[in-house]
Amino acid sequence: MGNGGTSRDYTYIADTVAGINKAIVDDSTGFNIYNLGNNQPVGLLELINILFAAIGKKTDLVHEAMQLGDVNHTWADTSKATRILNWKPQVDLTTGVSLFISWLRDQQC
């Protein structure tokens, strides 16, 4: 984790599926490659806080060195998907995490 200053682009699965569906149905140009991310990098510490709030637990972080080959920041350039497919993700990170936690809890039998 390093100091928690890394950031990533997290996308809710339903948004990705919607983008894939639009690419299949709405793209009449043939073959295209689309980046279906969220285009909004979120810091690792913010993600951790959102996750722990969603599960109702207090964070207890252990900072370790970054993994070999890891990068500090990544995010998707979704401009092509927006331009050609009129696609944009609809679910923000906090809502997506809450929906995922609810789904996960429902899977616990």
HUBELTA-V895742 format. One record per residue. N is the residue number from 1. RES is the residue in one letter. PHI is phi in degrees with one decimal (* if undefined). NEAR is the number of other C-alpha atoms within 12 Angstrom. D_CENTER is the distance of its C-alpha to the mean C-alpha in Angstrom with 2 decimals. Layout:
n: {N N}
res: {RES RES}
phi: {PHI PHI}
near: {NEAR NEAR}
d_center: {D_CENTER D_CENTER}
//
This chain:
n: {1 2 3 4 5 6 7 8 9 10 11 12 13 14 15 16 17 18 19 20 21 22 23 24 25 26 27 28 29 30 31 32 33 34 35 36 37 38 39 40 41 42 43 44 45 46 47 48 49 50 51 52 53 54 55 56 57 58 59 60 61 62 63 64 65 66 67 68 69 70 71 72 73 74 75 76 77 78 79 80 81 82 83 84 85 86 87 88 89 90 91 92 93 94 95 96 97 98 99 100 101 102 103 104 105 106 107 108 109}
res: {M G N G G T S R D Y T Y I A D T V A G I N K A I V D D S T G F N I Y N L G N N Q P V G L L E L I N I L F A A I G K K T D L V H E A M Q L G D V N H T W A D T S K A T R I L N W K P Q V D L T T G V S L F I S W L R D Q Q C}
phi: {* 63.1 -95.3 82.7 -86.7 -75.1 -142.8 -138.2 -109.1 -101.4 -127.6 -69.2 -57.8 -63.4 -67.7 -64.0 -61.5 -62.0 -65.6 -63.6 -59.8 -63.0 -64.8 -71.9 -86.8 -95.1 -91.2 -93.6 -83.2 109.4 -100.4 -137.1 -111.7 -119.5 -95.8 -106.8 -97.4 -103.7 59.2 -140.8 -62.0 -122.1 -64.9 -59.1 -64.6 -64.6 -59.3 -60.2 -63.5 -64.3 -61.6 -66.6 -63.5 -67.1 -94.8 73.3 -121.8 -89.1 -72.4 -138.2 -83.0 -121.4 -84.8 -129.5 -64.1 -61.9 -73.3 -57.1 89.5 -71.8 -116.6 -73.2 -142.3 -140.1 -164.1 -89.7 -95.4 -97.7 -61.1 -66.3 -63.9 -67.8 -67.3 -87.6 -100.6 56.5 -106.9 -145.9 -63.5 -108.2 -103.6 -73.5 -59.7 -61.5 -64.5 -60.5 -64.0 -62.1 -62.6 -65.1 -62.4 -60.9 -61.0 -61.0 -63.9 -66.0 -79.8 -74.9 -95.6}
near: {21 19 16 23 21 25 26 26 27 31 33 26 23 22 25 25 19 25 33 25 18 23 28 18 13 19 23 12 12 10 10 17 19 27 28 36 36 33 28 23 25 28 24 25 24 21 26 28 23 26 24 20 18 24 20 13 13 13 17 10 16 12 14 11 14 15 12 10 7 14 15 22 19 20 22 25 20 26 20 22 31 23 15 21 28 19 29 33 32 22 23 26 32 25 21 25 26 22 21 23 21 15 13 14 13 10 9 8 6}
d_center: {17.69 20.37 20.58 16.95 16.78 14.09 10.80 7.53 4.98 1.39 2.61 5.50 8.04 10.73 9.42 9.27 12.64 14.01 13.51 15.23 17.89 18.56 18.98 21.42 23.30 23.29 23.52 27.26 27.39 27.03 24.60 21.63 18.50 15.44 12.20 9.69 6.66 6.15 9.00 8.69 8.57 8.77 11.62 11.79 14.52 12.78 10.01 13.11 15.00 12.63 12.60 16.33 17.13 15.62 17.77 20.65 21.35 22.33 20.59 22.78 21.26 22.84 22.24 22.79 23.03 20.15 20.12 22.19 20.40 17.21 16.33 15.87 13.22 10.97 9.18 9.71 12.99 12.73 16.35 17.88 15.91 16.73 20.28 21.22 19.32 18.93 15.29 12.69 9.66 11.44 9.48 8.77 6.91 10.39 11.30 8.47 9.39 12.95 12.89 11.64 14.32 16.84 16.33 16.65 19.74 21.20 21.10 23.28 26.78}
//
